[in-house]
Amino acid sequence: MKYIFNSRFGVKILTIMGLLFFLGCSKYKPLETVSNVEIEKYMGKWYEIAAIPQQFQKGCHCSIAEYTFISDGGYVKVLNSCNKDSVNGPISIIEGKAFVTLNSNNSKLRVQFFWPVKAKYWIIDLADDYSYAVVGHPNRKYLWILSRTTQMDEETYSQILEKLKTKEYNTDLLVRTIHN
């Protein structure tokens, strides 16, 4: 049987049905982000302390993210770098853009490294002094613990892990990042 929807109403119904199906199939509770991010304070250099390994970061060591707000473009310039294959390996750099999601108080962004794909970048924990941040995705498959310094004290790290468990993250998947 073939269905053809030529009306906007039909497309809207299919979209709503698909959205309801998607929301109903989530095995996780909704992921909460921090209540507010002062975008200017968030800018600058962040060192990856730990992450759930991703294929696109394979072979990366000493991972760093640098964010710069581009006011005339209304976006954040993202510059990710790492040493490939060892802590002394050649530096690999990728540049992208991040766009703040409306009505998120700057806690939800969409990051784009390759057009047209934009990935969710949700700030789910943030130190009051912006000394660390935790970035995740609602599907719980992506997670990064970031710090303004290359090292994080164990007490802070342990507290972050406990918070992540309440957010239904499998913290056993995290791998600590070594910086030289």
SEPALO-310226 format. One line per 3 residues: number of its first residue (from 0); their letters; for each residue x, y, z of N, C-alpha, C. Coordinates in nm, 2 decimals, decimal comma. Each point is the difference from the previous one (the first is absolute). Last residue first. Example, Ala and Ser with C-alpha at 12.3 -4.5 7.8 and 13.67 -1.06 7.14 Angstrom:
1 = sa = 1,28 -0,22 0,71 0,09 0,11 0,00 -0,08 0,11 0,08  0,03 -0,57 -0,01 -0,09 0,12 0,00 0,09 0,12 0,00;
This chain:
179 = nhi = 5,06 1,55 2,87 0,14 0,01 0,03 0,04 0,13 0,05  -0,47 -0,30 0,04 0,05 0,12 -0,06 0,15 0,00 0,04  -0,44 -0,37 -0,03 0,13 0,03 0,05 0,05 0,12 -0,08;
176 = trv = -0,51 -0,21 0,13 0,09 0,06 -0,10 0,13 0,04 0,07  -0,40 -0,39 0,12 0,07 0,12 0,04 0,10 0,04 -0,11  -0,48 -0,26 -0,05 0,15 -0,02 0,00 0,06 0,13 0,03;
173 = lld = -0,52 -0,25 0,06 0,09 0,12 -0,01 0,14 -0,05 0,00  -0,39 -0,28 0,06 0,04 0,01 -0,14 0,11 0,12 -0,01  -0,24 -0,12 0,40 0,10 -0,10 -0,02 0,06 0,02 -0,14;
170 = tny = -0,37 0,25 0,17 0,13 0,06 0,02 0,11 -0,10 -0,02  -0,51 0,07 -0,18 0,09 -0,12 0,04 0,14 0,06 0,01  -0,47 0,29 0,07 0,12 -0,03 -0,08 0,07 -0,12 0,05;
167 = ekt = -0,41 0,24 0,18 -0,01 -0,13 -0,08 0,11 -0,02 -0,10  -0,07 0,35 0,35 -0,05 0,04 -0,13 0,00 -0,12 -0,10  0,17 -0,05 0,44 -0,14 0,04 0,02 -0,07 0,05 -0,13;
164 = klk = 0,46 -0,11 -0,01 -0,07 -0,12 0,03 -0,15 0,03 0,02  0,31 0,36 -0,04 -0,03 -0,07 -0,13 -0,08 -0,12 0,02  0,15 0,22 0,39 -0,11 0,08 -0,07 -0,03 -0,07 -0,13;
161 = eli = 0,36 -0,18 0,22 -0,12 -0,02 0,08 -0,12 0,07 -0,06  0,43 0,09 -0,18 -0,04 -0,14 -0,03 -0,13 -0,03 0,07  0,21 0,40 0,11 -0,06 0,01 -0,14 -0,05 -0,14 -0,04;
158 = qsy = 0,23 0,03 0,40 -0,13 0,06 0,02 -0,07 0,01 -0,14  0,44 -0,16 0,01 -0,09 -0,10 0,06 -0,14 0,06 0,02  0,35 0,29 -0,15 -0,03 -0,10 -0,11 -0,10 -0,11 0,06;
155 = tee = 0,16 0,32 0,30 -0,09 0,06 -0,10 -0,04 -0,10 -0,10  0,32 -0,14 0,30 -0,13 0,02 0,07 -0,10 0,06 -0,10  0,45 -0,07 -0,14 -0,08 -0,12 0,00 -0,13 0,02 0,07;
152 = dmq = 0,26 0,40 -0,27 0,01 -0,08 0,12 -0,10 -0,11 0,01  0,21 0,18 -0,46 -0,12 0,02 0,09 0,02 -0,08 0,12  0,32 0,21 -0,45 -0,03 -0,10 0,11 -0,12 0,05 0,07;
149 = ttr = 0,16 0,26 -0,36 0,03 -0,14 -0,05 -0,03 -0,11 0,10  -0,27 0,48 0,00 0,14 -0,04 0,02 0,01 -0,15 -0,05  -0,41 0,22 -0,01 0,09 0,11 -0,05 0,14 -0,03 0,02;
146 = sli = -0,38 -0,37 -0,10 0,05 0,08 0,11 0,09 0,11 -0,06  -0,41 -0,43 -0,12 0,10 0,10 -0,04 0,04 0,08 0,12  -0,26 -0,48 -0,18 0,03 0,08 0,12 0,11 0,09 -0,03;
143 = wly = -0,38 -0,27 -0,32 0,13 0,05 0,02 0,00 0,08 0,13  -0,32 -0,36 -0,33 0,02 0,06 0,13 0,15 0,05 0,01  -0,42 -0,30 -0,31 0,11 0,10 -0,01 0,01 0,07 0,14;
140 = krn = -0,33 -0,32 -0,07 0,11 -0,07 -0,07 0,12 0,09 -0,01  -0,47 0,09 0,18 0,10 -0,05 0,10 0,12 -0,08 -0,07  -0,40 0,27 -0,18 0,01 -0,15 -0,02 0,10 -0,07 0,09;
137 = phg = -0,06 0,49 -0,01 -0,11 -0,07 0,06 0,00 -0,15 -0,02  0,45 0,28 0,04 -0,10 -0,01 -0,11 -0,11 -0,08 0,06  0,44 0,32 0,22 -0,06 -0,13 -0,04 -0,10 0,01 -0,11;
134 = vva = 0,42 0,25 0,34 -0,08 0,01 -0,12 -0,05 -0,14 -0,04  0,22 0,30 0,44 -0,03 -0,13 -0,05 -0,10 0,02 -0,11  0,40 0,32 0,27 -0,13 -0,02 -0,06 -0,02 -0,14 -0,04;
131 = ysy = 0,33 0,36 0,34 -0,02 -0,13 -0,07 -0,14 0,01 -0,07  0,17 0,38 0,20 0,13 -0,07 0,00 -0,02 -0,14 -0,06  -0,32 0,39 0,10 0,04 -0,04 -0,13 0,13 -0,07 -0,01;
128 = dda = -0,25 0,15 0,40 0,11 0,09 -0,05 0,05 -0,04 -0,14  -0,35 -0,25 0,21 -0,04 0,14 0,02 0,11 0,10 -0,05  -0,04 -0,49 -0,22 0,05 0,06 0,13 -0,05 0,14 0,00;
125 = ldi = -0,25 -0,38 -0,28 0,09 0,11 -0,02 0,03 0,06 0,14  -0,29 -0,40 -0,32 0,05 0,03 0,13 0,11 0,11 -0,02  -0,26 -0,15 -0,36 -0,08 -0,07 0,10 0,06 0,02 0,14;
122 = iwy = -0,01 0,19 -0,54 0,08 0,02 0,12 -0,09 -0,05 0,12  -0,01 -0,14 -0,54 -0,07 0,05 0,12 0,09 0,00 0,12  -0,02 -0,06 -0,55 0,10 0,03 0,09 -0,07 0,06 0,12;
119 = kak = -0,14 -0,27 -0,50 -0,03 0,06 0,13 0,12 0,00 0,09  0,04 0,02 -0,54 -0,02 -0,09 0,11 -0,03 0,07 0,13  -0,03 0,06 -0,57 0,02 0,07 0,12 -0,03 -0,10 0,12;
116 = vpw = 0,09 0,01 -0,58 -0,02 -0,07 0,12 0,03 0,08 0,12  0,03 0,07 -0,51 -0,10 0,07 0,08 -0,02 -0,06 0,14  0,44 0,09 -0,13 -0,13 0,04 -0,04 -0,07 -0,12 -0,07;
113 = ffq = 0,38 -0,01 0,38 -0,02 -0,03 -0,14 -0,14 0,04 -0,03  0,15 0,08 0,42 0,13 -0,01 -0,05 -0,01 -0,02 -0,15  -0,33 0,19 0,43 0,01 -0,04 -0,14 0,15 0,00 -0,05;
110 = vrl = -0,37 0,01 0,47 0,14 0,01 -0,05 0,01 -0,05 -0,15  -0,37 0,21 0,38 0,00 -0,10 -0,11 0,14 0,03 -0,07  -0,20 0,09 0,53 0,05 0,05 -0,12 -0,01 -0,11 -0,11;
107 = ksn = -0,18 0,16 0,53 -0,01 -0,10 -0,11 0,05 0,07 -0,13  -0,01 0,24 0,41 0,05 -0,13 0,05 -0,01 -0,11 -0,11  -0,14 0,49 0,01 0,14 -0,03 -0,05 0,05 -0,13 0,04;
104 = nsn = -0,46 0,15 0,07 0,09 0,08 0,09 0,15 -0,04 -0,03  -0,40 -0,14 -0,26 0,08 -0,10 0,09 0,09 0,07 0,10  -0,30 0,18 -0,38 -0,06 -0,03 0,12 0,06 -0,10 0,09;
101 = ltv = 0,18 -0,02 -0,49 -0,09 0,11 0,05 -0,07 -0,05 0,13  0,48 -0,18 -0,16 -0,14 -0,03 -0,02 -0,09 0,10 0,07  0,51 0,07 -0,20 -0,08 -0,01 0,12 -0,14 -0,03 -0,04;
98 = fak = 0,45 -0,13 -0,28 -0,11 0,10 0,00 -0,09 -0,03 0,12  0,54 -0,09 -0,21 -0,11 -0,05 0,09 -0,10 0,11 0,00  0,43 -0,19 -0,34 -0,08 0,11 0,05 -0,11 -0,06 0,09;
95 = gei = 0,53 -0,16 -0,18 -0,14 -0,01 -0,02 -0,07 0,13 0,05  0,51 -0,28 -0,12 -0,07 0,12 0,04 -0,15 -0,02 -0,04  0,48 -0,31 0,12 -0,13 0,01 -0,08 -0,07 0,12 0,05;
92 = isi = 0,53 -0,26 0,02 -0,09 0,11 0,04 -0,13 -0,01 -0,09  0,48 -0,28 0,19 -0,11 -0,01 -0,09 -0,10 0,11 0,05  0,56 -0,12 0,08 -0,13 0,07 0,04 -0,10 -0,01 -0,11;
89 = pgn = 0,41 -0,37 0,10 -0,03 0,12 -0,07 -0,14 0,06 0,04  0,24 -0,30 0,37 -0,03 -0,01 -0,14 -0,03 0,13 -0,06  0,10 -0,14 0,47 0,10 0,08 -0,08 -0,02 -0,01 -0,15;
86 = vsd = -0,28 -0,24 0,31 0,01 0,14 0,06 0,10 0,09 -0,07  -0,23 -0,38 -0,30 0,08 0,00 0,13 0,00 0,14 0,05  -0,27 -0,12 -0,38 0,06 -0,13 0,02 0,09 -0,01 0,13;
83 = knc = -0,15 0,49 -0,17 -0,04 -0,13 -0,06 0,10 -0,11 0,04  -0,17 0,47 0,25 0,12 -0,06 -0,06 -0,04 -0,14 -0,05  -0,34 0,43 0,02 0,06 -0,11 0,08 0,13 -0,04 -0,07;
80 = snl = -0,44 0,40 -0,01 0,13 -0,05 -0,04 0,04 -0,11 0,09  -0,44 0,37 -0,17 0,04 -0,12 0,08 0,14 -0,05 -0,05  -0,33 0,45 -0,01 0,12 -0,05 -0,06 0,05 -0,11 0,09;
77 = vkv = -0,46 0,34 -0,12 0,05 -0,12 0,07 0,13 -0,04 -0,06  -0,34 0,46 0,03 0,10 -0,07 -0,08 0,06 -0,11 0,09  -0,50 0,23 0,03 0,13 -0,03 0,07 0,09 -0,07 -0,10;
74 = ygg = -0,41 0,38 -0,11 0,03 -0,14 0,02 0,13 -0,02 0,08  -0,22 0,41 -0,22 -0,09 -0,06 0,10 0,02 -0,15 0,02  0,23 0,36 -0,27 -0,06 -0,12 -0,07 -0,10 -0,07 0,09;
71 = dsi = 0,26 0,38 0,15 -0,07 0,05 -0,13 -0,06 -0,12 -0,07  0,24 -0,09 0,41 -0,12 0,08 0,02 -0,07 0,05 -0,13  0,30 -0,42 0,16 0,01 0,09 -0,11 -0,13 0,08 0,00;
68 = fty = 0,30 -0,29 0,38 -0,13 0,05 -0,04 0,02 0,10 -0,12  0,30 -0,44 0,16 0,00 0,14 -0,02 -0,13 0,05 -0,05  0,28 -0,47 0,23 -0,13 0,07 -0,05 0,02 0,15 0,00;
65 = eai = 0,29 -0,51 0,02 0,01 0,15 0,01 -0,13 0,06 -0,06  0,21 -0,51 0,19 -0,10 0,07 -0,08 0,01 0,15 0,04  0,32 -0,49 0,02 -0,03 0,13 0,04 -0,11 0,06 -0,08;
62 = sch = 0,30 -0,50 0,13 -0,11 0,07 -0,07 -0,03 0,13 0,07  0,35 -0,39 0,03 0,02 0,14 0,03 -0,11 0,09 -0,06  0,02 -0,43 -0,26 0,06 0,01 0,14 0,01 0,15 0,02;
59 = cgk = -0,24 -0,37 -0,38 0,02 0,13 0,05 0,05 -0,01 0,15  -0,15 -0,36 -0,32 0,14 0,04 0,00 0,03 0,13 0,06  -0,49 -0,05 -0,14 0,09 -0,11 0,01 0,14 0,04 -0,02;
56 = qfq = -0,44 0,24 0,00 0,12 0,04 0,08 0,10 -0,11 0,01  -0,42 -0,05 -0,23 0,07 0,12 -0,06 0,11 0,06 0,08  -0,26 -0,38 0,15 0,08 -0,03 -0,12 0,07 0,12 -0,06;
53 = qpi = -0,10 -0,02 0,53 -0,08 0,01 -0,13 0,09 -0,03 -0,12  -0,03 -0,06 0,59 0,08 0,00 -0,12 -0,10 0,00 -0,12  -0,09 0,23 0,47 -0,04 -0,13 -0,06 0,07 0,00 -0,14;
50 = aai = 0,24 0,29 0,38 -0,10 0,00 -0,11 -0,04 -0,14 -0,02  0,32 0,38 0,33 -0,04 -0,13 -0,03 -0,12 0,00 -0,10  0,27 0,38 0,09 0,05 -0,08 0,11 -0,04 -0,15 -0,02;
47 = eyw = 0,09 0,46 -0,33 -0,08 -0,12 0,02 0,06 -0,08 0,11  0,04 0,54 -0,06 0,07 -0,13 -0,01 -0,09 -0,12 0,02  -0,07 0,55 -0,17 -0,04 -0,11 0,09 0,08 -0,13 -0,03;
44 = kgm = -0,01 0,59 -0,10 0,06 -0,13 -0,02 -0,05 -0,10 0,11  -0,29 0,43 -0,18 0,14 -0,02 0,04 0,03 -0,15 -0,02  -0,50 0,23 0,13 0,10 0,01 -0,11 0,14 -0,02 0,05;
41 = yke = -0,40 0,04 0,28 0,03 -0,14 -0,05 0,11 0,00 -0,11  -0,17 0,41 0,20 0,08 -0,07 0,09 0,04 -0,14 -0,05  -0,29 0,26 -0,26 0,13 0,06 0,00 0,09 -0,07 0,10;
38 = iev = -0,46 -0,13 -0,02 0,08 -0,04 -0,12 0,14 0,06 0,00  -0,32 -0,14 0,40 0,05 0,13 -0,05 0,10 -0,03 -0,11  -0,42 -0,32 0,17 0,15 0,01 -0,03 0,03 0,14 -0,05;
35 = nsv = -0,42 -0,30 0,29 0,05 0,11 -0,07 0,15 -0,01 -0,03  -0,26 -0,36 0,20 -0,11 0,10 -0,02 0,05 0,12 -0,08  0,18 -0,51 -0,07 0,02 0,11 0,10 -0,10 0,11 -0,03;
32 = tel = -0,15 -0,47 -0,18 0,12 0,08 -0,01 0,01 0,10 0,11  -0,26 -0,51 -0,07 0,00 0,14 0,04 0,13 0,07 -0,02  -0,27 -0,43 -0,24 0,13 0,05 0,05 -0,01 0,14 0,04;
29 = pky = -0,41 -0,39 -0,01 0,06 0,12 -0,07 0,13 0,05 0,07  -0,09 -0,51 0,06 -0,08 0,11 0,04 0,06 0,12 -0,08  0,05 -0,48 -0,22 0,05 0,09 0,10 -0,10 0,11 0,04;
26 = ksc = -0,04 -0,34 -0,35 0,01 -0,07 0,12 0,06 0,08 0,12  -0,31 0,11 -0,47 0,12 0,03 0,08 0,01 -0,08 0,13  -0,37 0,01 -0,34 0,10 -0,11 0,00 0,13 0,03 0,08;
23 = glf = -0,37 0,32 -0,07 -0,05 -0,12 0,08 0,10 -0,11 0,00  0,08 0,39 -0,26 0,00 0,03 0,14 -0,04 -0,12 0,09  -0,02 -0,05 -0,47 0,14 0,02 0,04 0,01 0,03 0,15;
20 = fll = -0,43 -0,03 -0,20 0,07 -0,13 0,00 0,14 0,01 0,06  -0,23 0,40 -0,07 -0,06 -0,07 0,12 0,06 -0,14 0,01  0,12 0,26 -0,38 0,06 0,06 0,12 -0,05 -0,08 0,13;
17 = gmi = -0,18 -0,12 -0,42 0,14 -0,04 0,01 0,06 0,05 0,13  -0,44 0,14 -0,10 0,00 -0,14 0,03 0,15 -0,05 0,02  -0,06 0,44 -0,14 -0,04 -0,01 0,14 0,00 -0,15 0,04;
14 = tli = 0,09 0,10 -0,45 0,10 0,05 0,08 -0,03 -0,02 0,15  -0,33 -0,11 -0,32 0,11 -0,10 0,00 0,12 0,05 0,09  -0,36 0,29 -0,05 -0,04 -0,11 0,07 0,11 -0,11 0,01;
11 = kvg = 0,07 0,39 -0,27 0,00 0,03 0,15 -0,04 -0,12 0,08  -0,03 -0,04 -0,46 0,14 0,00 0,03 0,01 0,03 0,15  -0,42 0,03 -0,19 0,04 -0,14 0,01 0,15 -0,01 0,04;
8 = frs = -0,19 0,43 -0,06 -0,06 -0,07 0,11 0,05 -0,14 0,02  0,11 0,27 -0,38 0,08 0,03 0,12 -0,05 -0,07 0,12  -0,09 -0,22 -0,48 -0,04 0,12 0,08 0,09 0,02 0,12;
5 = nfi = 0,01 -0,36 -0,33 0,02 0,12 -0,07 -0,03 0,12 0,08  0,12 -0,55 0,05 -0,05 0,12 0,07 0,04 0,12 -0,07  -0,06 -0,56 -0,10 0,06 0,13 -0,05 -0,07 0,11 0,08;
2 = ykm = 0,09 -0,57 0,01 -0,06 0,12 0,06 0,06 0,12 -0,05  -0,07 -0,56 -0,13 0,08 0,12 -0,02 -0,08 0,12 0,06  0,02 -0,58 0,04 -0,08 0,12 0,00 0,09 0,12 0,00;
